[in-house]
């Protein structure tokens, strides 16, 4: 095999497992529309010094390594979110679903419900094909083999999910996870598990079978239609009618402020729980309470009758962000609903040569897995699809 000079995006793909302990091909999915992936590890050591020696006599590992992975992808139909363990309602019909559960097992659920329960985390895999060769091979029957290499990140827990929608940019999702271990295998046909047994603190034994890479990952067309390549800012609508009364400017109507950008941030910071006798944390629990935020930036066109003294006593509100599927008329590709919102801040900016703008921040706290009155909720076409 010729020496590789570099690796670029054409050769790489990102895969995620259903559970850190599972190894079957049908228990893993390729994420679609990935734009970036960054990963690293840091080993924390304690130097051992003593009288009589200037240099250290040893350097011991007292704390588990710090393993990080962050990646981004274009927002599509919610299939990526389901693969990552989020609860996504079916925007077509019926109930919702998340990875590892059947559609019939769920009614409505909080978007983050799958990440609020104890688990062993999931594994991520960065697969690299030979030099100059697309990973998403077009030929029928193409499979991963000993010419493909894999870097695995084991026992990963999601710590941050954010989506950004703005004029002139494709809607993009950014995800950050923390892991426990990392490995590298030069033959994807015998990929070893990157996970560790969190109770025993030892590496898991066994090989992982990854699905064949495809152009769209799990993203495909609704009712056998064309797949969603990306969602456009022109297909984004915000329903801010309920929160309009929380603002000094008009929102939520055609005559209201002209929205330039909107973002949702869902941080799920975690605390590793260690104990004597284990080299790795035996659990990584979410730090509660969890505050989700929505930020809106808009060009101001008019103010309305409102008083801050009254806003202080206002109740909770609801807002939705909907993105249409331009490939299939009448369908909502994705819909975010934020319930239990409270306004946190509103700031105005005005200067010579620029439009007057307003930036507004709302927040809500995530309820339990069965709480349908507070938190972030998502529905999408991808909830109706069957995992491989």
PEPELIN-V318898 format. One record per backbone hydrogen bond with DSSP energy under -0.5 kcal/mol. CO is the residue of the C=O (numbers start at 1). NH is the residue of the N-H. E is the energy in kcal/mol with one decimal. If there is no record, write none. Layout:
CO & NH & E
CO & NH & E
This chain:
8 & 11 & -1.9
9 & 12 & -1.3
10 & 135 & -2.3
11 & 129 & -2.6
13 & 127 & -2.3
14 & 31 & -2.6
15 & 125 & -2.4
16 & 29 & -2.6
19 & 22 & -1.4
23 & 209 & -2.6
24 & 27 & -1.2
25 & 28 & -1.2
27 & 18 & -2.3
29 & 16 & -2.6
30 & 218 & -0.8
33 & 74 & -2.0
36 & 72 & -1.8
38 & 70 & -2.7
40 & 68 & -2.6
42 & 44 & -0.6
42 & 66 & -2.9
43 & 45 & -0.6
44 & 62 & -0.6
44 & 63 & -0.7
45 & 47 & -0.5
46 & 60 & -2.4
47 & 49 & -0.6
48 & 57 & -3.0
48 & 58 & -1.0
50 & 53 & -1.6
53 & 50 & -0.5
58 & 48 & -2.9
60 & 46 & -3.4
60 & 62 & -0.8
65 & 67 & -0.7
66 & 42 & -2.2
67 & 179 & -2.6
68 & 40 & -2.1
69 & 177 & -3.1
70 & 38 & -3.0
71 & 175 & -2.9
72 & 35 & -3.0
72 & 36 & -1.3
73 & 173 & -3.2
75 & 231 & -0.9
77 & 382 & -3.3
78 & 82 & -2.2
79 & 83 & -2.5
80 & 84 & -1.6
81 & 86 & -2.4
82 & 85 & -1.7
82 & 99 & -1.2
86 & 88 & -0.6
88 & 97 & -2.2
89 & 91 & -0.7
89 & 380 & -2.7
95 & 90 & -0.7
97 & 88 & -2.5
98 & 101 & -1.6
102 & 105 & -1.4
103 & 106 & -1.6
107 & 96 & -1.1
110 & 113 & -1.8
111 & 87 & -2.1
112 & 115 & -2.1
113 & 116 & -1.3
121 & 20 & -2.1
122 & 156 & -3.7
123 & 17 & -2.5
124 & 153 & -2.9
125 & 15 & -2.6
125 & 127 & -0.7
126 & 151 & -2.0
127 & 13 & -1.6
128 & 149 & -2.5
130 & 133 & -1.9
135 & 137 & -2.3
139 & 142 & -1.3
145 & 148 & -1.9
145 & 188 & -1.1
148 & 188 & -2.1
149 & 128 & -3.1
150 & 152 & -0.5
150 & 185 & -3.2
151 & 126 & -2.9
152 & 183 & -2.1
153 & 124 & -2.4
154 & 180 & -2.7
154 & 181 & -1.1
156 & 122 & -1.8
157 & 178 & -2.5
159 & 268 & -2.7
160 & 176 & -2.3
161 & 266 & -3.4
162 & 174 & -2.9
163 & 264 & -2.1
164 & 172 & -2.1
165 & 262 & -3.1
166 & 169 & -1.7
171 & 75 & -2.4
172 & 164 & -2.7
173 & 73 & -2.1
174 & 162 & -2.2
175 & 71 & -2.2
176 & 159 & -3.0
176 & 160 & -1.5
177 & 69 & -2.0
178 & 157 & -2.8
179 & 67 & -0.8
181 & 154 & -2.4
183 & 152 & -2.4
185 & 150 & -3.3
187 & 190 & -1.6
188 & 191 & -1.0
191 & 208 & -4.1
194 & 154 & -0.5
195 & 204 & -2.3
196 & 198 & -0.9
197 & 201 & -3.5
197 & 202 & -0.7
202 & 197 & -3.8
206 & 193 & -1.9
208 & 191 & -0.6
208 & 210 & -0.6
216 & 219 & -2.4
221 & 224 & -1.0
222 & 225 & -1.1
225 & 221 & -0.6
227 & 229 & -0.7
231 & 171 & -0.7
232 & 235 & -1.8
233 & 236 & -1.4
235 & 324 & -2.0
237 & 322 & -2.8
238 & 240 & -0.9
239 & 320 & -1.5
240 & 244 & -0.9
241 & 244 & -0.6
243 & 246 & -1.9
244 & 247 & -1.5
248 & 304 & -2.2
250 & 257 & -2.7
253 & 256 & -1.7
257 & 259 & -0.9
258 & 299 & -2.6
260 & 167 & -2.4
261 & 297 & -2.3
262 & 165 & -2.8
263 & 295 & -2.2
264 & 163 & -2.2
265 & 293 & -2.1
266 & 161 & -1.7
269 & 287 & -3.0
270 & 272 & -0.5
271 & 285 & -1.5
272 & 274 & -0.6
273 & 282 & -1.8
273 & 283 & -0.8
275 & 278 & -1.4
283 & 273 & -2.8
285 & 271 & -2.4
286 & 288 & -0.7
289 & 291 & -0.6
290 & 292 & -0.6
290 & 366 & -2.6
291 & 267 & -0.6
292 & 364 & -2.5
293 & 265 & -2.5
294 & 362 & -2.8
295 & 263 & -2.1
296 & 360 & -2.8
297 & 260 & -3.1
297 & 261 & -1.8
298 & 300 & -0.5
298 & 358 & -2.4
299 & 258 & -2.1
302 & 250 & -1.4
304 & 306 & -0.6
307 & 310 & -1.0
307 & 311 & -1.9
308 & 312 & -1.9
310 & 313 & -0.9
311 & 314 & -1.6
317 & 340 & -0.7
317 & 341 & -2.8
319 & 338 & -3.0
320 & 239 & -2.5
321 & 336 & -2.9
322 & 237 & -2.8
323 & 333 & -1.4
323 & 334 & -1.8
324 & 326 & -0.8
325 & 328 & -1.1
328 & 331 & -1.5
331 & 325 & -2.5
331 & 333 & -0.7
333 & 381 & -1.4
334 & 323 & -2.8
335 & 379 & -2.1
336 & 321 & -2.6
337 & 339 & -0.6
337 & 377 & -2.6
338 & 319 & -1.9
339 & 375 & -1.8
341 & 317 & -1.7
342 & 363 & -2.4
345 & 361 & -2.2
347 & 359 & -2.7
349 & 357 & -2.5
351 & 354 & -1.8
356 & 300 & -2.5
357 & 349 & -2.3
358 & 298 & -2.3
359 & 347 & -2.5
360 & 296 & -2.7
361 & 344 & -3.3
361 & 345 & -1.4
362 & 294 & -2.5
363 & 342 & -2.0
364 & 292 & -2.9
368 & 371 & -1.8
369 & 110 & -1.2
370 & 372 & -0.7
374 & 367 & -0.7
375 & 339 & -2.6
376 & 111 & -2.8
377 & 337 & -2.9
378 & 89 & -3.2
379 & 335 & -2.2
380 & 91 & -1.1
380 & 383 & -1.5
381 & 384 & -1.6
382 & 385 & -1.0
